[in-house]
Amino acid sequence: MTSYGDGPGAVDGHVEFMDDWPARQSQDIGWAYVSITGAGFIEAVTVVVVDERGAAKIREIEWGRP
């Protein structure tokens, strides 16, 4: 996802969280978007977190800008 850039990536402080969205399923805890920047790139990771028997687990992950 970031191999075309120069050097490592870092979370740049742009983070969004939702606890309600149109595709939310009953066991979903939340949706989170985190942007990652580095020399020559801007990307992001989006995850949906679900409550699985009392433990938070990632149900869905999307790499790269949506």
PDBQT receptor file of N, H, CA, C and O in Angstrom, charges set to zero:
ATOM      1  N   MET A   1       0.814  -1.191   0.000  1.00  0.00    +0.000 N 
ATOM      2  CA  MET A   1       0.000   0.000   0.000  1.00  0.00    +0.000 C 
ATOM      3  C   MET A   1       0.862   1.260   0.000  1.00  0.00    +0.000 C 
ATOM      4  O   MET A   1       0.456   2.287  -0.546  1.00  0.00    +0.000 OA
ATOM      5  N   THR A   2       2.032   1.193   0.599  1.00  0.00    +0.000 N 
ATOM      6  H   THR A   2       2.362   0.359   1.043  1.00  0.00    +0.000 HD
ATOM      7  CA  THR A   2       2.879   2.383   0.680  1.00  0.00    +0.000 C 
ATOM      8  C   THR A   2       4.241   2.177   0.017  1.00  0.00    +0.000 C 
ATOM      9  O   THR A   2       5.121   3.026   0.157  1.00  0.00    +0.000 OA
ATOM     10  N   SER A   3       4.430   1.092  -0.687  1.00  0.00    +0.000 N 
ATOM     11  H   SER A   3       3.715   0.402  -0.800  1.00  0.00    +0.000 HD
ATOM     12  CA  SER A   3       5.739   0.783  -1.258  1.00  0.00    +0.000 C 
ATOM     13  C   SER A   3       6.191   1.802  -2.301  1.00  0.00    +0.000 C 
ATOM     14  O   SER A   3       7.387   1.903  -2.576  1.00  0.00    +0.000 OA
ATOM     15  N   TYR A   4       5.274   2.551  -2.879  1.00  0.00    +0.000 N 
ATOM     16  H   TYR A   4       4.303   2.469  -2.656  1.00  0.00    +0.000 HD
ATOM     17  CA  TYR A   4       5.651   3.558  -3.871  1.00  0.00    +0.000 C 
ATOM     18  C   TYR A   4       6.193   4.829  -3.235  1.00  0.00    +0.000 C 
ATOM     19  O   TYR A   4       6.729   5.684  -3.940  1.00  0.00    +0.000 OA
ATOM     20  N   GLY A   5       6.065   4.973  -1.915  1.00  0.00    +0.000 N 
ATOM     21  H   GLY A   5       5.630   4.278  -1.343  1.00  0.00    +0.000 HD
ATOM     22  CA  GLY A   5       6.563   6.154  -1.222  1.00  0.00    +0.000 C 
ATOM     23  C   GLY A   5       8.005   5.993  -0.796  1.00  0.00    +0.000 C 
ATOM     24  O   GLY A   5       8.612   4.938  -0.979  1.00  0.00    +0.000 OA
ATOM     25  N   ASP A   6       8.542   7.055  -0.225  1.00  0.00    +0.000 N 
ATOM     26  H   ASP A   6       8.049   7.912  -0.076  1.00  0.00    +0.000 HD
ATOM     27  CA  ASP A   6       9.915   7.050   0.286  1.00  0.00    +0.000 C 
ATOM     28  C   ASP A   6       9.888   7.050   1.810  1.00  0.00    +0.000 C 
ATOM     29  O   ASP A   6       9.528   8.053   2.426  1.00  0.00    +0.000 OA
ATOM     30  N   GLY A   7      10.262   5.946   2.411  1.00  0.00    +0.000 N 
ATOM     31  H   GLY A   7      10.554   5.131   1.911  1.00  0.00    +0.000 HD
ATOM     32  CA  GLY A   7      10.340   5.870   3.858  1.00  0.00    +0.000 C 
ATOM     33  C   GLY A   7       9.077   5.333   4.499  1.00  0.00    +0.000 C 
ATOM     34  O   GLY A   7       8.118   4.976   3.815  1.00  0.00    +0.000 OA
ATOM     35  N   PRO A   8       9.089   5.280   5.837  1.00  0.00    +0.000 N 
ATOM     36  CA  PRO A   8       7.967   4.698   6.580  1.00  0.00    +0.000 C 
ATOM     37  C   PRO A   8       6.762   5.637   6.641  1.00  0.00    +0.000 C 
ATOM     38  O   PRO A   8       6.868   6.838   6.393  1.00  0.00    +0.000 OA
ATOM     39  N   GLY A   9       5.624   5.052   6.979  1.00  0.00    +0.000 N 
ATOM     40  H   GLY A   9       5.538   4.076   7.181  1.00  0.00    +0.000 HD
ATOM     41  CA  GLY A   9       4.412   5.834   7.171  1.00  0.00    +0.000 C 
ATOM     42  C   GLY A   9       4.162   6.093   8.641  1.00  0.00    +0.000 C 
ATOM     43  O   GLY A   9       4.739   5.435   9.507  1.00  0.00    +0.000 OA
ATOM     44  N   ALA A  10       3.301   7.052   8.916  1.00  0.00    +0.000 N 
ATOM     45  H   ALA A  10       2.832   7.587   8.212  1.00  0.00    +0.000 HD
ATOM     46  CA  ALA A  10       2.927   7.378  10.287  1.00  0.00    +0.000 C 
ATOM     47  C   ALA A  10       1.474   7.817  10.314  1.00  0.00    +0.000 C 
ATOM     48  O   ALA A  10       0.986   8.434   9.366  1.00  0.00    +0.000 OA
ATOM     49  N   VAL A  11       0.777   7.496  11.409  1.00  0.00    +0.000 N 
ATOM     50  H   VAL A  11       1.173   6.995  12.178  1.00  0.00    +0.000 HD
ATOM     51  CA  VAL A  11      -0.578   7.996  11.591  1.00  0.00    +0.000 C 
ATOM     52  C   VAL A  11      -0.462   9.508  11.721  1.00  0.00    +0.000 C 
ATOM     53  O   VAL A  11       0.259  10.011  12.583  1.00  0.00    +0.000 OA
ATOM     54  N   ASP A  12      -1.176  10.229  10.859  1.00  0.00    +0.000 N 
ATOM     55  H   ASP A  12      -1.761   9.820  10.159  1.00  0.00    +0.000 HD
ATOM     56  CA  ASP A  12      -0.985  11.681  10.813  1.00  0.00    +0.000 C 
ATOM     57  C   ASP A  12      -1.966  12.472  11.665  1.00  0.00    +0.000 C 
ATOM     58  O   ASP A  12      -1.980  13.701  11.610  1.00  0.00    +0.000 OA
ATOM     59  N   GLY A  13      -2.775  11.792  12.441  1.00  0.00    +0.000 N 
ATOM     60  H   GLY A  13      -2.764  10.794  12.486  1.00  0.00    +0.000 HD
ATOM     61  CA  GLY A  13      -3.693  12.505  13.324  1.00  0.00    +0.000 C 
ATOM     62  C   GLY A  13      -5.108  12.619  12.801  1.00  0.00    +0.000 C 
ATOM     63  O   GLY A  13      -5.991  13.074  13.528  1.00  0.00    +0.000 OA
ATOM     64  N   HIS A  14      -5.357  12.216  11.549  1.00  0.00    +0.000 N 
ATOM     65  H   HIS A  14      -4.641  11.847  10.958  1.00  0.00    +0.000 HD
ATOM     66  CA  HIS A  14      -6.723  12.261  11.029  1.00  0.00    +0.000 C 
ATOM     67  C   HIS A  14      -7.390  10.919  11.305  1.00  0.00    +0.000 C 
ATOM     68  O   HIS A  14      -7.118   9.918  10.643  1.00  0.00    +0.000 OA
ATOM     69  N   VAL A  15      -8.269  10.928  12.301  1.00  0.00    +0.000 N 
ATOM     70  H   VAL A  15      -8.490  11.741  12.839  1.00  0.00    +0.000 HD
ATOM     71  CA  VAL A  15      -8.962   9.714  12.712  1.00  0.00    +0.000 C 
ATOM     72  C   VAL A  15     -10.450  10.039  12.818  1.00  0.00    +0.000 C 
ATOM     73  O   VAL A  15     -10.821  11.077  13.366  1.00  0.00    +0.000 OA
ATOM     74  N   GLU A  16     -11.290   9.167  12.303  1.00  0.00    +0.000 N 
ATOM     75  H   GLU A  16     -10.989   8.324  11.858  1.00  0.00    +0.000 HD
ATOM     76  CA  GLU A  16     -12.731   9.340  12.414  1.00  0.00    +0.000 C 
ATOM     77  C   GLU A  16     -13.315   8.061  12.997  1.00  0.00    +0.000 C 
ATOM     78  O   GLU A  16     -12.810   6.968  12.742  1.00  0.00    +0.000 OA
ATOM     79  N   PHE A  17     -14.381   8.202  13.783  1.00  0.00    +0.000 N 
ATOM     80  H   PHE A  17     -14.791   9.090  13.990  1.00  0.00    +0.000 HD
ATOM     81  CA  PHE A  17     -15.045   7.047  14.383  1.00  0.00    +0.000 C 
ATOM     82  C   PHE A  17     -16.552   7.257  14.311  1.00  0.00    +0.000 C 
ATOM     83  O   PHE A  17     -17.047   8.361  14.537  1.00  0.00    +0.000 OA
ATOM     84  N   MET A  18     -17.273   6.188  13.994  1.00  0.00    +0.000 N 
ATOM     85  H   MET A  18     -16.870   5.291  13.810  1.00  0.00    +0.000 HD
ATOM     86  CA  MET A  18     -18.737   6.223  14.008  1.00  0.00    +0.000 C 
ATOM     87  C   MET A  18     -19.248   5.004  14.766  1.00  0.00    +0.000 C 
ATOM     88  O   MET A  18     -18.685   3.914  14.662  1.00  0.00    +0.000 OA
ATOM     89  N   ASP A  19     -20.322   5.200  15.529  1.00  0.00    +0.000 N 
ATOM     90  H   ASP A  19     -20.779   6.085  15.613  1.00  0.00    +0.000 HD
ATOM     91  CA  ASP A  19     -20.952   4.061  16.173  1.00  0.00    +0.000 C 
ATOM     92  C   ASP A  19     -22.314   3.755  15.552  1.00  0.00    +0.000 C 
ATOM     93  O   ASP A  19     -23.035   2.872  16.017  1.00  0.00    +0.000 OA
ATOM     94  N   ASP A  20     -22.656   4.491  14.500  1.00  0.00    +0.000 N 
ATOM     95  H   ASP A  20     -22.070   5.208  14.122  1.00  0.00    +0.000 HD
ATOM     96  CA  ASP A  20     -23.884   4.231  13.746  1.00  0.00    +0.000 C 
ATOM     97  C   ASP A  20     -23.650   4.631  12.295  1.00  0.00    +0.000 C 
ATOM     98  O   ASP A  20     -23.201   5.745  12.025  1.00  0.00    +0.000 OA
ATOM     99  N   TRP A  21     -23.947   3.741  11.368  1.00  0.00    +0.000 N 
ATOM    100  H   TRP A  21     -24.312   2.836  11.588  1.00  0.00    +0.000 HD
ATOM    101  CA  TRP A  21     -23.786   3.993   9.937  1.00  0.00    +0.000 C 
ATOM    102  C   TRP A  21     -24.749   3.073   9.201  1.00  0.00    +0.000 C 
ATOM    103  O   TRP A  21     -25.211   2.090   9.780  1.00  0.00    +0.000 OA
ATOM    104  N   PRO A  22     -25.068   3.363   7.938  1.00  0.00    +0.000 N 
ATOM    105  CA  PRO A  22     -26.099   2.594   7.227  1.00  0.00    +0.000 C 
ATOM    106  C   PRO A  22     -25.866   1.085   7.154  1.00  0.00    +0.000 C 
ATOM    107  O   PRO A  22     -26.832   0.328   7.245  1.00  0.00    +0.000 OA
ATOM    108  N   ALA A  23     -24.635   0.620   6.995  1.00  0.00    +0.000 N 
ATOM    109  H   ALA A  23     -23.851   1.236   6.921  1.00  0.00    +0.000 HD
ATOM    110  CA  ALA A  23     -24.360  -0.815   6.849  1.00  0.00    +0.000 C 
ATOM    111  C   ALA A  23     -24.079  -1.513   8.185  1.00  0.00    +0.000 C 
ATOM    112  O   ALA A  23     -23.664  -2.672   8.203  1.00  0.00    +0.000 OA
ATOM    113  N   ARG A  24     -24.302  -0.813   9.299  1.00  0.00    +0.000 N 
ATOM    114  H   ARG A  24     -24.639   0.128   9.285  1.00  0.00    +0.000 HD
ATOM    115  CA  ARG A  24     -23.989  -1.373  10.622  1.00  0.00    +0.000 C 
ATOM    116  C   ARG A  24     -24.806  -2.639  10.869  1.00  0.00    +0.000 C 
ATOM    117  O   ARG A  24     -26.006  -2.688  10.602  1.00  0.00    +0.000 OA
ATOM    118  N   GLN A  25     -24.111  -3.681  11.394  1.00  0.00    +0.000 N 
ATOM    119  H   GLN A  25     -23.136  -3.642  11.611  1.00  0.00    +0.000 HD
ATOM    120  CA  GLN A  25     -24.764  -4.923  11.780  1.00  0.00    +0.000 C 
ATOM    121  C   GLN A  25     -24.954  -4.933  13.297  1.00  0.00    +0.000 C 
ATOM    122  O   GLN A  25     -24.300  -4.167  14.004  1.00  0.00    +0.000 OA
ATOM    123  N   SER A  26     -25.823  -5.773  13.792  1.00  0.00    +0.000 N 
ATOM    124  H   SER A  26     -26.355  -6.396  13.218  1.00  0.00    +0.000 HD
ATOM    125  CA  SER A  26     -26.224  -5.731  15.207  1.00  0.00    +0.000 C 
ATOM    126  C   SER A  26     -25.064  -5.895  16.187  1.00  0.00    +0.000 C 
ATOM    127  O   SER A  26     -25.099  -5.294  17.260  1.00  0.00    +0.000 OA
ATOM    128  N   GLN A  27     -24.041  -6.684  15.864  1.00  0.00    +0.000 N 
ATOM    129  H   GLN A  27     -24.013  -7.172  14.991  1.00  0.00    +0.000 HD
ATOM    130  CA  GLN A  27     -22.915  -6.901  16.782  1.00  0.00    +0.000 C 
ATOM    131  C   GLN A  27     -21.760  -5.914  16.588  1.00  0.00    +0.000 C 
ATOM    132  O   GLN A  27     -20.766  -5.979  17.311  1.00  0.00    +0.000 OA
ATOM    133  N   ASP A  28     -21.885  -5.005  15.621  1.00  0.00    +0.000 N 
ATOM    134  H   ASP A  28     -22.693  -4.953  15.034  1.00  0.00    +0.000 HD
ATOM    135  CA  ASP A  28     -20.814  -4.040  15.360  1.00  0.00    +0.000 C 
ATOM    136  C   ASP A  28     -20.693  -3.037  16.502  1.00  0.00    +0.000 C 
ATOM    137  O   ASP A  28     -21.692  -2.523  17.005  1.00  0.00    +0.000 OA
ATOM    138  N   ILE A  29     -19.453  -2.770  16.901  1.00  0.00    +0.000 N 
ATOM    139  H   ILE A  29     -18.642  -3.187  16.492  1.00  0.00    +0.000 HD
ATOM    140  CA  ILE A  29     -19.161  -1.784  17.933  1.00  0.00    +0.000 C 
ATOM    141  C   ILE A  29     -18.924  -0.421  17.295  1.00  0.00    +0.000 C 
ATOM    142  O   ILE A  29     -19.433   0.593  17.772  1.00  0.00    +0.000 OA
ATOM    143  N   GLY A  30     -18.140  -0.403  16.204  1.00  0.00    +0.000 N 
ATOM    144  H   GLY A  30     -17.726  -1.226  15.817  1.00  0.00    +0.000 HD
ATOM    145  CA  GLY A  30     -17.834   0.871  15.581  1.00  0.00    +0.000 C 
ATOM    146  C   GLY A  30     -17.080   0.729  14.277  1.00  0.00    +0.000 C 
ATOM    147  O   GLY A  30     -16.595  -0.346  13.923  1.00  0.00    +0.000 OA
ATOM    148  N   TRP A  31     -16.997   1.839  13.580  1.00  0.00    +0.000 N 
ATOM    149  H   TRP A  31     -17.391   2.712  13.868  1.00  0.00    +0.000 HD
ATOM    150  CA  TRP A  31     -16.292   1.978  12.306  1.00  0.00    +0.000 C 
ATOM    151  C   TRP A  31     -15.213   3.027  12.534  1.00  0.00    +0.000 C 
ATOM    152  O   TRP A  31     -15.489   4.077  13.115  1.00  0.00    +0.000 OA
ATOM    153  N   ALA A  32     -13.988   2.761  12.084  1.00  0.00    +0.000 N 
ATOM    154  H   ALA A  32     -13.764   1.908  11.612  1.00  0.00    +0.000 HD
ATOM    155  CA  ALA A  32     -12.899   3.716  12.284  1.00  0.00    +0.000 C 
ATOM    156  C   ALA A  32     -12.096   3.897  11.004  1.00  0.00    +0.000 C 
ATOM    157  O   ALA A  32     -11.863   2.946  10.258  1.00  0.00    +0.000 OA
ATOM    158  N   TYR A  33     -11.677   5.144  10.765  1.00  0.00    +0.000 N 
ATOM    159  H   TYR A  33     -11.867   5.916  11.372  1.00  0.00    +0.000 HD
ATOM    160  CA  TYR A  33     -10.855   5.513   9.612  1.00  0.00    +0.000 C 
ATOM    161  C   TYR A  33      -9.611   6.193  10.161  1.00  0.00    +0.000 C 
ATOM    162  O   TYR A  33      -9.714   7.120  10.965  1.00  0.00    +0.000 OA
ATOM    163  N   VAL A  34      -8.436   5.743   9.734  1.00  0.00    +0.000 N 
ATOM    164  H   VAL A  34      -8.352   4.991   9.081  1.00  0.00    +0.000 HD
ATOM    165  CA  VAL A  34      -7.170   6.322  10.185  1.00  0.00    +0.000 C 
ATOM    166  C   VAL A  34      -6.322   6.601   8.955  1.00  0.00    +0.000 C 
ATOM    167  O   VAL A  34      -6.062   5.699   8.159  1.00  0.00    +0.000 OA
ATOM    168  N   SER A  35      -5.887   7.854   8.796  1.00  0.00    +0.000 N 
ATOM    169  H   SER A  35      -6.099   8.586   9.443  1.00  0.00    +0.000 HD
ATOM    170  CA  SER A  35      -5.033   8.174   7.651  1.00  0.00    +0.000 C 
ATOM    171  C   SER A  35      -3.566   7.973   8.013  1.00  0.00    +0.000 C 
ATOM    172  O   SER A  35      -3.150   8.168   9.155  1.00  0.00    +0.000 OA
ATOM    173  N   ILE A  36      -2.799   7.578   7.006  1.00  0.00    +0.000 N 
ATOM    174  H   ILE A  36      -3.136   7.419   6.078  1.00  0.00    +0.000 HD
ATOM    175  CA  ILE A  36      -1.371   7.276   7.154  1.00  0.00    +0.000 C 
ATOM    176  C   ILE A  36      -0.629   8.067   6.083  1.00  0.00    +0.000 C 
ATOM    177  O   ILE A  36      -0.957   7.974   4.901  1.00  0.00    +0.000 OA
ATOM    178  N   THR A  37       0.365   8.841   6.492  1.00  0.00    +0.000 N 
ATOM    179  H   THR A  37       0.632   8.916   7.453  1.00  0.00    +0.000 HD
ATOM    180  CA  THR A  37       1.120   9.638   5.527  1.00  0.00    +0.000 C 
ATOM    181  C   THR A  37       2.612   9.359   5.654  1.00  0.00    +0.000 C 
ATOM    182  O   THR A  37       3.095   8.901   6.690  1.00  0.00    +0.000 OA
ATOM    183  N   GLY A  38       3.313   9.643   4.588  1.00  0.00    +0.000 N 
ATOM    184  H   GLY A  38       2.920  10.015   3.746  1.00  0.00    +0.000 HD
ATOM    185  CA  GLY A  38       4.761   9.520   4.550  1.00  0.00    +0.000 C 
ATOM    186  C   GLY A  38       5.278  10.308   3.369  1.00  0.00    +0.000 C 
ATOM    187  O   GLY A  38       4.503  10.949   2.659  1.00  0.00    +0.000 OA
ATOM    188  N   ALA A  39       6.553  10.268   3.155  1.00  0.00    +0.000 N 
ATOM    189  H   ALA A  39       7.183   9.747   3.731  1.00  0.00    +0.000 HD
ATOM    190  CA  ALA A  39       7.153  10.993   2.036  1.00  0.00    +0.000 C 
ATOM    191  C   ALA A  39       6.637  10.406   0.720  1.00  0.00    +0.000 C 
ATOM    192  O   ALA A  39       6.991   9.287   0.350  1.00  0.00    +0.000 OA
ATOM    193  N   GLY A  40       5.816  11.158   0.031  1.00  0.00    +0.000 N 
ATOM    194  H   GLY A  40       5.528  12.067   0.332  1.00  0.00    +0.000 HD
ATOM    195  CA  GLY A  40       5.328  10.740  -1.273  1.00  0.00    +0.000 C 
ATOM    196  C   GLY A  40       4.047   9.935  -1.277  1.00  0.00    +0.000 C 
ATOM    197  O   GLY A  40       3.654   9.433  -2.330  1.00  0.00    +0.000 OA
ATOM    198  N   PHE A  41       3.365   9.787  -0.123  1.00  0.00    +0.000 N 
ATOM    199  H   PHE A  41       3.684  10.195   0.733  1.00  0.00    +0.000 HD
ATOM    200  CA  PHE A  41       2.089   9.061  -0.132  1.00  0.00    +0.000 C 
ATOM    201  C   PHE A  41       1.143   9.534   0.971  1.00  0.00    +0.000 C 
ATOM    202  O   PHE A  41       1.557  10.032   2.018  1.00  0.00    +0.000 OA
ATOM    203  N   ILE A  42      -0.129   9.354   0.690  1.00  0.00    +0.000 N 
ATOM    204  H   ILE A  42      -0.466   8.949  -0.160  1.00  0.00    +0.000 HD
ATOM    205  CA  ILE A  42      -1.210   9.555   1.662  1.00  0.00    +0.000 C 
ATOM    206  C   ILE A  42      -2.160   8.380   1.463  1.00  0.00    +0.000 C 
ATOM    207  O   ILE A  42      -2.725   8.218   0.381  1.00  0.00    +0.000 OA
ATOM    208  N   GLU A  43      -2.339   7.566   2.486  1.00  0.00    +0.000 N 
ATOM    209  H   GLU A  43      -1.880   7.697   3.365  1.00  0.00    +0.000 HD
ATOM    210  CA  GLU A  43      -3.205   6.393   2.410  1.00  0.00    +0.000 C 
ATOM    211  C   GLU A  43      -4.084   6.349   3.649  1.00  0.00    +0.000 C 
ATOM    212  O   GLU A  43      -4.065   7.274   4.460  1.00  0.00    +0.000 OA
ATOM    213  N   ALA A  44      -4.852   5.281   3.797  1.00  0.00    +0.000 N 
ATOM    214  H   ALA A  44      -4.868   4.529   3.138  1.00  0.00    +0.000 HD
ATOM    215  CA  ALA A  44      -5.734   5.144   4.955  1.00  0.00    +0.000 C 
ATOM    216  C   ALA A  44      -6.082   3.682   5.181  1.00  0.00    +0.000 C 
ATOM    217  O   ALA A  44      -5.939   2.838   4.297  1.00  0.00    +0.000 OA
ATOM    218  N   VAL A  45      -6.542   3.416   6.390  1.00  0.00    +0.000 N 
ATOM    219  H   VAL A  45      -6.659   4.102   7.108  1.00  0.00    +0.000 HD
ATOM    220  CA  VAL A  45      -7.061   2.106   6.755  1.00  0.00    +0.000 C 
ATOM    221  C   VAL A  45      -8.425   2.348   7.407  1.00  0.00    +0.000 C 
ATOM    222  O   VAL A  45      -8.573   3.211   8.272  1.00  0.00    +0.000 OA
ATOM    223  N   THR A  46      -9.412   1.568   6.973  1.00  0.00    +0.000 N 
ATOM    224  H   THR A  46      -9.292   0.867   6.270  1.00  0.00    +0.000 HD
ATOM    225  CA  THR A  46     -10.751   1.644   7.560  1.00  0.00    +0.000 C 
ATOM    226  C   THR A  46     -11.091   0.267   8.111  1.00  0.00    +0.000 C 
ATOM    227  O   THR A  46     -10.894  -0.743   7.436  1.00  0.00    +0.000 OA
ATOM    228  N   VAL A  47     -11.604   0.227   9.346  1.00  0.00    +0.000 N 
ATOM    229  H   VAL A  47     -11.764   1.048   9.894  1.00  0.00    +0.000 HD
ATOM    230  CA  VAL A  47     -11.976  -1.045   9.956  1.00  0.00    +0.000 C 
ATOM    231  C   VAL A  47     -13.375  -0.967  10.556  1.00  0.00    +0.000 C 
ATOM    232  O   VAL A  47     -13.838   0.097  10.967  1.00  0.00    +0.000 OA
ATOM    233  N   VAL A  48     -14.033  -2.119  10.594  1.00  0.00    +0.000 N 
ATOM    234  H   VAL A  48     -13.657  -2.983  10.260  1.00  0.00    +0.000 HD
ATOM    235  CA  VAL A  48     -15.272  -2.293  11.344  1.00  0.00    +0.000 C 
ATOM    236  C   VAL A  48     -14.940  -3.253  12.475  1.00  0.00    +0.000 C 
ATOM    237  O   VAL A  48     -14.402  -4.336  12.247  1.00  0.00    +0.000 OA
ATOM    238  N   VAL A  49     -15.265  -2.845  13.701  1.00  0.00    +0.000 N 
ATOM    239  H   VAL A  49     -15.702  -1.965  13.887  1.00  0.00    +0.000 HD
ATOM    240  CA  VAL A  49     -14.973  -3.661  14.876  1.00  0.00    +0.000 C 
ATOM    241  C   VAL A  49     -16.290  -4.227  15.406  1.00  0.00    +0.000 C 
ATOM    242  O   VAL A  49     -17.292  -3.520  15.517  1.00  0.00    +0.000 OA
ATOM    243  N   VAL A  50     -16.262  -5.519  15.730  1.00  0.00    +0.000 N 
ATOM    244  H   VAL A  50     -15.448  -6.094  15.640  1.00  0.00    +0.000 HD
ATOM    245  CA  VAL A  50     -17.448  -6.235  16.186  1.00  0.00    +0.000 C 
ATOM    246  C   VAL A  50     -17.209  -6.802  17.587  1.00  0.00    +0.000 C 
ATOM    247  O   VAL A  50     -16.074  -7.105  17.956  1.00  0.00    +0.000 OA
ATOM    248  N   ASP A  51     -18.270  -6.940  18.350  1.00  0.00    +0.000 N 
ATOM    249  H   ASP A  51     -19.192  -6.694  18.050  1.00  0.00    +0.000 HD
ATOM    250  CA  ASP A  51     -18.197  -7.607  19.657  1.00  0.00    +0.000 C 
ATOM    251  C   ASP A  51     -18.451  -9.092  19.426  1.00  0.00    +0.000 C 
ATOM    252  O   ASP A  51     -19.566  -9.505  19.108  1.00  0.00    +0.000 OA
ATOM    253  N   GLU A  52     -17.399  -9.883  19.592  1.00  0.00    +0.000 N 
ATOM    254  H   GLU A  52     -16.493  -9.548  19.850  1.00  0.00    +0.000 HD
ATOM    255  CA  GLU A  52     -17.513 -11.327  19.411  1.00  0.00    +0.000 C 
ATOM    256  C   GLU A  52     -17.355 -12.004  20.769  1.00  0.00    +0.000 C 
ATOM    257  O   GLU A  52     -16.237 -12.203  21.244  1.00  0.00    +0.000 OA
ATOM    258  N   ARG A  53     -18.464 -12.350  21.379  1.00  0.00    +0.000 N 
ATOM    259  H   ARG A  53     -19.372 -12.188  20.993  1.00  0.00    +0.000 HD
ATOM    260  CA  ARG A  53     -18.484 -12.981  22.707  1.00  0.00    +0.000 C 
ATOM    261  C   ARG A  53     -17.677 -12.197  23.740  1.00  0.00    +0.000 C 
ATOM    262  O   ARG A  53     -16.913 -12.779  24.510  1.00  0.00    +0.000 OA
ATOM    263  N   GLY A  54     -17.849 -10.879  23.753  1.00  0.00    +0.000 N 
ATOM    264  H   GLY A  54     -18.470 -10.406  23.128  1.00  0.00    +0.000 HD
ATOM    265  CA  GLY A  54     -17.193 -10.030  24.741  1.00  0.00    +0.000 C 
ATOM    266  C   GLY A  54     -15.825  -9.516  24.356  1.00  0.00    +0.000 C 
ATOM    267  O   GLY A  54     -15.220  -8.752  25.109  1.00  0.00    +0.000 OA
ATOM    268  N   ALA A  55     -15.323  -9.917  23.204  1.00  0.00    +0.000 N 
ATOM    269  H   ALA A  55     -15.815 -10.538  22.592  1.00  0.00    +0.000 HD
ATOM    270  CA  ALA A  55     -14.006  -9.456  22.742  1.00  0.00    +0.000 C 
ATOM    271  C   ALA A  55     -14.172  -8.629  21.469  1.00  0.00    +0.000 C 
ATOM    272  O   ALA A  55     -14.933  -8.998  20.574  1.00  0.00    +0.000 OA
ATOM    273  N   ALA A  56     -13.461  -7.518  21.396  1.00  0.00    +0.000 N 
ATOM    274  H   ALA A  56     -12.844  -7.217  22.123  1.00  0.00    +0.000 HD
ATOM    275  CA  ALA A  56     -13.487  -6.679  20.195  1.00  0.00    +0.000 C 
ATOM    276  C   ALA A  56     -12.611  -7.311  19.124  1.00  0.00    +0.000 C 
ATOM    277  O   ALA A  56     -11.438  -7.595  19.364  1.00  0.00    +0.000 OA
ATOM    278  N   LYS A  57     -13.179  -7.531  17.939  1.00  0.00    +0.000 N 
ATOM    279  H   LYS A  57     -14.132  -7.300  17.744  1.00  0.00    +0.000 HD
ATOM    280  CA  LYS A  57     -12.454  -8.141  16.823  1.00  0.00    +0.000 C 
ATOM    281  C   LYS A  57     -12.713  -7.326  15.562  1.00  0.00    +0.000 C 
ATOM    282  O   LYS A  57     -13.775  -6.719  15.419  1.00  0.00    +0.000 OA
ATOM    283  N   ILE A  58     -11.754  -7.311  14.657  1.00  0.00    +0.000 N 
ATOM    284  H   ILE A  58     -10.892  -7.804  14.773  1.00  0.00    +0.000 HD
ATOM    285  CA  ILE A  58     -11.940  -6.648  13.374  1.00  0.00    +0.000 C 
ATOM    286  C   ILE A  58     -12.738  -7.575  12.467  1.00  0.00    +0.000 C 
ATOM    287  O   ILE A  58     -12.318  -8.697  12.185  1.00  0.00    +0.000 OA
ATOM    288  N   ARG A  59     -13.894  -7.096  12.013  1.00  0.00    +0.000 N 
ATOM    289  H   ARG A  59     -14.235  -6.184  12.241  1.00  0.00    +0.000 HD
ATOM    290  CA  ARG A  59     -14.753  -7.869  11.114  1.00  0.00    +0.000 C 
ATOM    291  C   ARG A  59     -14.449  -7.557   9.660  1.00  0.00    +0.000 C 
ATOM    292  O   ARG A  59     -14.585  -8.416   8.789  1.00  0.00    +0.000 OA
ATOM    293  N   GLU A  60     -14.040  -6.336   9.406  1.00  0.00    +0.000 N 
ATOM    294  H   GLU A  60     -13.930  -5.638  10.113  1.00  0.00    +0.000 HD
ATOM    295  CA  GLU A  60     -13.812  -5.898   8.026  1.00  0.00    +0.000 C 
ATOM    296  C   GLU A  60     -12.673  -4.882   8.021  1.00  0.00    +0.000 C 
ATOM    297  O   GLU A  60     -12.581  -4.041   8.915  1.00  0.00    +0.000 OA
ATOM    298  N   ILE A  61     -11.807  -4.963   7.011  1.00  0.00    +0.000 N 
ATOM    299  H   ILE A  61     -11.882  -5.647   6.284  1.00  0.00    +0.000 HD
ATOM    300  CA  ILE A  61     -10.719  -4.011   6.868  1.00  0.00    +0.000 C 
ATOM    301  C   ILE A  61     -10.601  -3.610   5.402  1.00  0.00    +0.000 C 
ATOM    302  O   ILE A  61     -10.710  -4.443   4.502  1.00  0.00    +0.000 OA
ATOM    303  N   GLU A  62     -10.379  -2.327   5.185  1.00  0.00    +0.000 N 
ATOM    304  H   GLU A  62     -10.290  -1.650   5.916  1.00  0.00    +0.000 HD
ATOM    305  CA  GLU A  62     -10.164  -1.809   3.831  1.00  0.00    +0.000 C 
ATOM    306  C   GLU A  62      -8.852  -1.035   3.830  1.00  0.00    +0.000 C 
ATOM    307  O   GLU A  62      -8.700  -0.047   4.548  1.00  0.00    +0.000 OA
ATOM    308  N   TRP A  63      -7.915  -1.494   3.024  1.00  0.00    +0.000 N 
ATOM    309  H   TRP A  63      -8.039  -2.297   2.441  1.00  0.00    +0.000 HD
ATOM    310  CA  TRP A  63      -6.609  -0.852   2.917  1.00  0.00    +0.000 C 
ATOM    311  C   TRP A  63      -6.656   0.181   1.800  1.00  0.00    +0.000 C 
ATOM    312  O   TRP A  63      -7.214  -0.086   0.735  1.00  0.00    +0.000 OA
ATOM    313  N   GLY A  64      -6.091   1.329   2.023  1.00  0.00    +0.000 N 
ATOM    314  H   GLY A  64      -5.638   1.545   2.888  1.00  0.00    +0.000 HD
ATOM    315  CA  GLY A  64      -6.041   2.376   0.994  1.00  0.00    +0.000 C 
ATOM    316  C   GLY A  64      -7.214   3.313   1.104  1.00  0.00    +0.000 C 
ATOM    317  O   GLY A  64      -8.190   3.046   1.805  1.00  0.00    +0.000 OA
ATOM    318  N   ARG A  65      -7.099   4.403   0.405  1.00  0.00    +0.000 N 
ATOM    319  H   ARG A  65      -6.306   4.620  -0.164  1.00  0.00    +0.000 HD
ATOM    320  CA  ARG A  65      -8.157   5.412   0.428  1.00  0.00    +0.000 C 
ATOM    321  C   ARG A  65      -9.416   4.842  -0.200  1.00  0.00    +0.000 C 
ATOM    322  O   ARG A  65      -9.371   4.231  -1.268  1.00  0.00    +0.000 OA
ATOM    323  N   PRO A  66     -10.554   5.049   0.481  1.00  0.00    +0.000 N 
ATOM    324  CA  PRO A  66     -11.821   4.551  -0.084  1.00  0.00    +0.000 C 
ATOM    325  C   PRO A  66     -12.215   5.297  -1.344  1.00  0.00    +0.000 C 
ATOM    326  O   PRO A  66     -13.251   5.000  -1.939  1.00  0.00    +0.000 OA
TER     327      PRO A  66
